[in-house]
Amino acid sequence: QVQLVESGGGLVQAGGSLRLSCAASGRTFSSYVMGWFRQAPGKEREVVARISTTGGSTNYADSVKGRFTISRDNAKNTVYLQMNKLKPEDTAVYYCAGSRVLNPYVWQYDYWGQGTQVTVSS
């Protein structure tokens, strides 16, 4: 069983930055592919970024490429999302999730955090 707790959300002006953290409990964090997702009001949940178990491979949604960076520290059981050059359209609840599948689809993520709100004002 893995529990995930996100932090770092808040209100920021367009062009600003935020760093989200997701702390995981349990001793098997390093065996999970980790992802960051977001869901805006009235919209479906979408994947933002994904990172492999070792951190050697990352993937990003086109909408955030060049602005967001996902990373992980397996010694600290934590995954991060550095968000730069934020835009109002980045406003959403951000969730982290973990999967034991190598290249998981959304439904293959087993564990989800409770989410953290990110609001970008124009």
RODORO-177993 format. One record per residue: residue in one letter; chain; y, z, x of N, C-alpha, C in turn. Coordinates in nm, 4 decimals. Atoms other than C-alpha are relative to their C-alpha. Example, Ala and Ser with C-alpha at 12.3 -4.5 7.8 and 13.67 -1.06 7.14 Angstrom:
BEGIN
 aa ch     n_c2     n_c3     n_c1    ca_c2    ca_c3    ca_c1     c_c2     c_c3     c_c1
  A  A  -0.1190   0.0000   0.0890  -0.4500   0.7800   1.2300   0.1200   0.0000   0.0900
  S  A  -0.1190  -0.0060  -0.0820  -0.1060   0.7140   1.3670   0.1090   0.0730  -0.0770
END
This chain:
BEGIN
 aa ch     n_c2     n_c3     n_c1    ca_c2    ca_c3    ca_c1     c_c2     c_c3     c_c1
  Q  A  -0.1185   0.0000   0.0841   0.0000   0.0000   0.0000   0.1243   0.0000   0.0883
  V  A  -0.1247   0.0101  -0.0755   0.3436  -0.0956   0.1309   0.1154   0.0199  -0.0971
  Q  A  -0.1223  -0.0175   0.0782   0.6741   0.0255  -0.0059   0.1172  -0.0559   0.0791
  L  A  -0.1129   0.0653  -0.0637   0.9909  -0.1677   0.0675   0.1301   0.0512  -0.0611
  V  A  -0.1295  -0.0517   0.0472   1.3451  -0.0320   0.0450   0.1108  -0.0779   0.0682
  E  A  -0.1116   0.0772  -0.0526   1.6469  -0.2584   0.0862   0.1263   0.0856   0.0062
  S  A  -0.1311  -0.0635  -0.0106   1.9920  -0.1470   0.1939   0.0964  -0.0981   0.0635
  G  A  -0.0998   0.0808  -0.0669   2.3177  -0.2937   0.3149   0.0808  -0.0912  -0.0901
  G  A  -0.0775   0.0830   0.0905   2.4420  -0.4714   0.0063   0.1378   0.0583  -0.0256
  G  A  -0.1337  -0.0481   0.0311   2.7967  -0.4428  -0.1188   0.0906  -0.1122  -0.0419
  L  A  -0.1038   0.0960   0.0377   3.1204  -0.6199  -0.2000   0.0707  -0.0489   0.1256
  V  A  -0.0649   0.0584  -0.1174   3.2685  -0.8567   0.0555   0.0798  -0.1221  -0.0436
  Q  A  -0.0790   0.1190   0.0293   3.5332  -1.1265   0.0554  -0.0687  -0.1247   0.0549
  A  A   0.0531   0.1271  -0.0484   3.4418  -1.4899   0.0969   0.0350  -0.0180   0.1479
  G  A  -0.0182   0.0155  -0.1432   3.3977  -1.5712   0.4629  -0.0458   0.1191   0.0808
  G  A   0.0417  -0.1216  -0.0677   3.2841  -1.2209   0.5441  -0.1485   0.0027   0.0297
  S  A   0.1401  -0.0161  -0.0412   2.9507  -1.0865   0.6647  -0.0584   0.1286  -0.0545
  L  A   0.0772  -0.1184   0.0336   2.6854  -0.8408   0.5578  -0.1341  -0.0088   0.0705
  R  A   0.1330  -0.0051  -0.0575   2.3604  -0.7285   0.7132  -0.0883   0.0841  -0.0908
  L  A   0.0954  -0.0704   0.0835   2.0764  -0.6376   0.4825  -0.1169   0.0482   0.0847
  S  A   0.1187  -0.0540  -0.0645   1.7882  -0.4199   0.5953  -0.1059   0.0278  -0.1046
  C  A   0.1124  -0.0307   0.0879   1.4463  -0.3721   0.4438  -0.0987   0.0828   0.0814
  A  A   0.0900  -0.0907  -0.0703   1.2487  -0.0719   0.5613  -0.1321   0.0099  -0.0738
  A  A   0.1333  -0.0023   0.0590   0.8753  -0.0715   0.5025  -0.0762   0.1252   0.0411
  S  A   0.0894  -0.1116  -0.0320   0.6365   0.2188   0.4808  -0.1364  -0.0554   0.0375
  G  A   0.1348   0.0442  -0.0310   0.2823   0.2016   0.6067  -0.0126  -0.0512   0.1428
  R  A   0.0260   0.0362  -0.1385   0.1206   0.1035   0.9331  -0.0403  -0.1459   0.0168
  T  A   0.0446   0.1384  -0.0079   0.0432  -0.2595   0.8495   0.1138  -0.0991  -0.0138
  F  A  -0.1165   0.0865   0.0186   0.3967  -0.3999   0.8375  -0.0121  -0.1265   0.0826
  S  A   0.0045   0.1142  -0.0905   0.3328  -0.6284   1.1327  -0.0993  -0.1072  -0.0436
  S  A   0.0959   0.0995   0.0474   0.0543  -0.8053   0.9446   0.0523  -0.0781  -0.1207
  Y  A  -0.0574   0.0644   0.1183   0.2856  -0.9182   0.6632   0.1052  -0.1040   0.0368
  V  A  -0.1122   0.0934   0.0030   0.4923  -1.2327   0.6389   0.1051   0.0618  -0.0919
  M  A  -0.1064  -0.0618   0.0785   0.8285  -1.1122   0.5121   0.0993  -0.1055  -0.0468
  G  A  -0.0976   0.0928   0.0552   1.0736  -1.2898   0.2905   0.1160   0.0716  -0.0635
  W  A  -0.1158  -0.0451   0.0768   1.4183  -1.2403   0.1464   0.0197  -0.0981  -0.1155
  F  A  -0.0220   0.0773   0.1205   1.4831  -1.3603  -0.2059   0.1304   0.0460  -0.0637
  R  A  -0.1168  -0.0427   0.0751   1.7808  -1.3507  -0.4363  -0.0082  -0.0522  -0.1428
  Q  A  -0.0040   0.0406   0.1395   1.8425  -1.3699  -0.8060   0.1383   0.0284  -0.0560
  A  A  -0.1315  -0.0116   0.0619   2.1785  -1.4357  -0.9662  -0.0171   0.0087  -0.1520
  P  A   0.0109  -0.0121   0.1456   2.2474  -1.3600  -1.3337  -0.0252  -0.1352  -0.0664
  G  A   0.0317   0.1219   0.0725   2.0893  -1.6203  -1.5580  -0.0737  -0.1047   0.0805
  K  A   0.0696   0.0969  -0.0853   1.9110  -1.7882  -1.2695  -0.1355   0.0545   0.0430
  E  A   0.1310  -0.0410  -0.0473   1.5590  -1.7841  -1.1359   0.0093   0.0589   0.1407
  R  A   0.0053  -0.0541  -0.1354   1.4651  -1.5891  -0.8273  -0.0300  -0.1134   0.0972
  E  A   0.0194   0.1050  -0.0991   1.4856  -1.8106  -0.5194  -0.0203   0.0600   0.1384
  V  A   0.0220  -0.0451  -0.1367   1.3649  -1.7746  -0.1656   0.1211  -0.0328   0.0846
  V  A  -0.1133   0.0182  -0.0910   1.6381  -1.7339   0.0936  -0.0489  -0.0270   0.1417
  A  A   0.0492   0.0138  -0.1364   1.4464  -1.6936   0.4168  -0.1368   0.0655   0.0102
  R  A   0.1344  -0.0533  -0.0227   1.1022  -1.6175   0.5500  -0.0228   0.0117   0.1495
  I  A   0.0278  -0.0198  -0.1416   0.9752  -1.4853   0.8820  -0.1472   0.0319   0.0181
  S  A   0.1411  -0.0210  -0.0280   0.6278  -1.4869   1.0335  -0.0259   0.1425   0.0470
  T  A   0.0355  -0.1374  -0.0352   0.4398  -1.1731   1.1298   0.0575   0.0431   0.1354
  T  A  -0.0515  -0.0346  -0.1320   0.5557  -1.1887   1.4917   0.1498  -0.0247   0.0127
  G  A  -0.1406   0.0364  -0.0095   0.9030  -1.3175   1.4166   0.0231  -0.1317   0.0719
  G  A  -0.0149   0.1231  -0.0765   0.8342  -1.6365   1.6055   0.0326  -0.1228  -0.0821
  S  A  -0.0266   0.1137   0.0877   0.8766  -1.8625   1.3057   0.0832   0.0451  -0.1185
  T  A  -0.0867  -0.0320   0.1132   1.1502  -1.8617   1.0447   0.0258  -0.1259  -0.0831
  N  A  -0.0347   0.1092   0.0905   1.2381  -2.0763   0.7442   0.1157   0.0456  -0.0878
  Y  A  -0.1178  -0.0330   0.0798   1.5567  -2.0938   0.5402   0.0182  -0.0992  -0.1139
  A  A  -0.0441   0.0903   0.1057   1.6759  -2.2346   0.2134   0.1160  -0.0837   0.0536
  D  A  -0.1062   0.0883  -0.0485   1.9078  -2.5298   0.2682   0.1380   0.0605  -0.0237
  S  A  -0.1300  -0.0552   0.0370   2.1890  -2.3402   0.1005   0.0519   0.1060   0.0967
  V  A  -0.0423  -0.1070  -0.0916   2.1945  -2.0722   0.3716  -0.0195  -0.0348   0.1465
  K  A   0.0227   0.0390  -0.1396   2.0956  -2.2619   0.6864   0.1311  -0.0008   0.0774
  G  A  -0.1187  -0.0050  -0.0837   2.3405  -2.2009   0.9670   0.0917   0.1177  -0.0303
  R  A  -0.0833  -0.1155   0.0357   2.4893  -1.8964   0.7915  -0.0794   0.1307  -0.0007
  F  A   0.0843  -0.1196   0.0081   2.2001  -1.6526   0.7437  -0.1039  -0.0022   0.1117
  T  A   0.1048  -0.0143  -0.1009   1.9545  -1.5219   1.0024  -0.0928   0.1131  -0.0398
  I  A   0.1006  -0.1008   0.0278   1.6319  -1.3388   0.9279  -0.0626   0.0429   0.1321
  S  A   0.0655  -0.0521  -0.1196   1.4762  -1.1145   1.1915  -0.0812   0.1224  -0.0401
  R  A   0.0810  -0.1179   0.0269   1.2296  -0.8295   1.2149  -0.0212   0.0799   0.1260
  D  A   0.0325  -0.0906  -0.1091   1.1549  -0.5306   1.4311  -0.1263   0.0735  -0.0432
  N  A   0.1266  -0.0593   0.0441   0.7886  -0.4431   1.3921  -0.0155   0.1445   0.0466
  A  A   0.0060  -0.1387  -0.0468   0.8315  -0.1240   1.5939   0.0721   0.0939  -0.0975
  K  A  -0.0757  -0.0801   0.0963   1.0779  -0.0051   1.3293  -0.0395  -0.0285  -0.1440
  N  A   0.0437   0.0365   0.1352   0.8945  -0.1552   1.0312   0.1164  -0.0483  -0.0864
  T  A  -0.1211   0.0422   0.0698   1.2147  -0.3299   0.9315   0.0228  -0.1499   0.0162
  V  A  -0.0423   0.1392  -0.0026   1.3234  -0.6806   0.8423   0.1470  -0.0051  -0.0399
  Y  A  -0.1439   0.0087   0.0191   1.6870  -0.7862   0.8442   0.0403  -0.1380  -0.0527
  L  A  -0.0611   0.1267   0.0375   1.9023  -1.0544   0.6903   0.1484   0.0096   0.0345
  Q  A  -0.1405   0.0066  -0.0382   2.2293  -1.1209   0.8688   0.0630  -0.1156  -0.0760
  M  A  -0.0648   0.1002   0.0837   2.4605  -1.3060   0.6320   0.1445  -0.0173   0.0448
  N  A  -0.1349   0.0321  -0.0464   2.7715  -1.4735   0.7709   0.0603  -0.1082  -0.0880
  K  A  -0.0720   0.1038   0.0758   3.0345  -1.6985   0.6171  -0.0405   0.0015  -0.1471
  L  A   0.0462  -0.0154   0.1369   2.9484  -1.5650   0.2748   0.0895  -0.0739  -0.0977
  K  A  -0.0682   0.0752   0.1037   3.0429  -1.7650  -0.0317  -0.0210   0.0695  -0.1348
  P  A   0.0187  -0.0614   0.1330   3.0927  -1.6562  -0.3937  -0.1360  -0.0334  -0.0618
  E  A   0.1297   0.0386   0.0555   2.7755  -1.8468  -0.4820  -0.1166   0.0742   0.0630
  D  A   0.1037  -0.0857  -0.0577   2.5799  -1.6090  -0.2583  -0.0159   0.1299  -0.0787
  T  A   0.0076  -0.1206   0.0809   2.6429  -1.3357  -0.5136  -0.1317   0.0061  -0.0766
  A  A   0.1316  -0.0153   0.0621   2.3065  -1.2054  -0.6334  -0.0562   0.1372   0.0366
  V  A   0.0804  -0.1119  -0.0468   2.0587  -0.9224  -0.6138  -0.0982  -0.0557   0.1028
  Y  A   0.0864   0.0447  -0.1088   1.8700  -0.9606  -0.2875  -0.1210   0.0920   0.0107
  Y  A   0.1263  -0.0727  -0.0082   1.5066  -0.8582  -0.2572  -0.0739  -0.0379   0.1276
  C  A   0.0945   0.0345  -0.1050   1.2700  -0.8351   0.0343  -0.1411   0.0120  -0.0569
  A  A   0.1371   0.0013   0.0481   0.9002  -0.8972  -0.0114  -0.0941  -0.0289   0.1154
  G  A   0.0996   0.0195  -0.1033   0.5818  -0.9000   0.1923  -0.1249  -0.0665  -0.0530
  S  A   0.1209   0.0718   0.0375   0.2758  -1.1214   0.1858  -0.0968  -0.0041   0.1178
  R  A   0.1022   0.0171  -0.1025  -0.0527  -1.1386   0.3729  -0.0411  -0.1463   0.0161
  V  A   0.0302   0.1434  -0.0086  -0.0677  -1.5144   0.3150   0.0874  -0.0619   0.1079
  L  A  -0.0708   0.0575  -0.1145   0.0351  -1.7268   0.6141   0.1259  -0.0758  -0.0423
  N  A  -0.1140   0.0752   0.0526   0.2634  -1.9620   0.4200   0.0080   0.0223  -0.1503
  P  A   0.0120  -0.0389   0.1409   0.3074  -1.7868   0.0893   0.0956  -0.0707  -0.0958
  Y  A  -0.0866   0.0350   0.1104   0.4391  -1.9182  -0.2374   0.0568   0.1303  -0.0551
  V  A  -0.0659  -0.1193   0.0529   0.6600  -1.6811  -0.4340  -0.1011   0.0944  -0.0631
  W  A   0.0954  -0.0861   0.0708   0.3669  -1.5558  -0.6423  -0.1034   0.0639   0.0921
  Q  A   0.0943  -0.0561  -0.0957   0.1732  -1.4730  -0.3279   0.0584   0.1150   0.0806
  Y  A  -0.0567  -0.1195  -0.0604   0.4063  -1.1963  -0.2225  -0.0518   0.1215  -0.0772
  D  A   0.0667  -0.1128   0.0635   0.2291  -0.8689  -0.2918   0.0925   0.1173  -0.0267
  Y  A  -0.0854  -0.1182   0.0084   0.5028  -0.6142  -0.2395   0.1463  -0.0418  -0.0024
  W  A  -0.1410   0.0309   0.0192   0.8658  -0.6187  -0.3474   0.0826   0.1283   0.0059
  G  A  -0.0939  -0.1098   0.0049   1.1621  -0.3945  -0.2918   0.0731   0.0021  -0.1339
  Q  A  -0.0699  -0.0173   0.1267   1.3940  -0.2776  -0.5678   0.1253  -0.0861  -0.0091
  G  A  -0.1162   0.0875  -0.0014   1.6776  -0.5062  -0.4648   0.1285   0.0706   0.0378
  T  A  -0.1320  -0.0503  -0.0339   2.0297  -0.4617  -0.3367   0.1035  -0.1053  -0.0410
  Q  A  -0.1000   0.0921   0.0537   2.3413  -0.6146  -0.4920   0.0943  -0.0472   0.1099
  V  A  -0.1002   0.0597  -0.0878   2.5562  -0.8516  -0.2896   0.0995  -0.0741  -0.0884
  T  A  -0.1055   0.0646   0.0780   2.8879  -0.9557  -0.4417   0.1042  -0.0550   0.0956
  V  A  -0.0969   0.0662  -0.0852   3.1152  -1.2062  -0.2730   0.1178  -0.0443  -0.0866
  S  A  -0.1197   0.0330   0.0776   3.4688  -1.2292  -0.4075   0.0733  -0.1178   0.0635
  S  A  -0.0720   0.1190  -0.0500   3.6777  -1.5437  -0.3775   0.1442   0.0332   0.0343
END
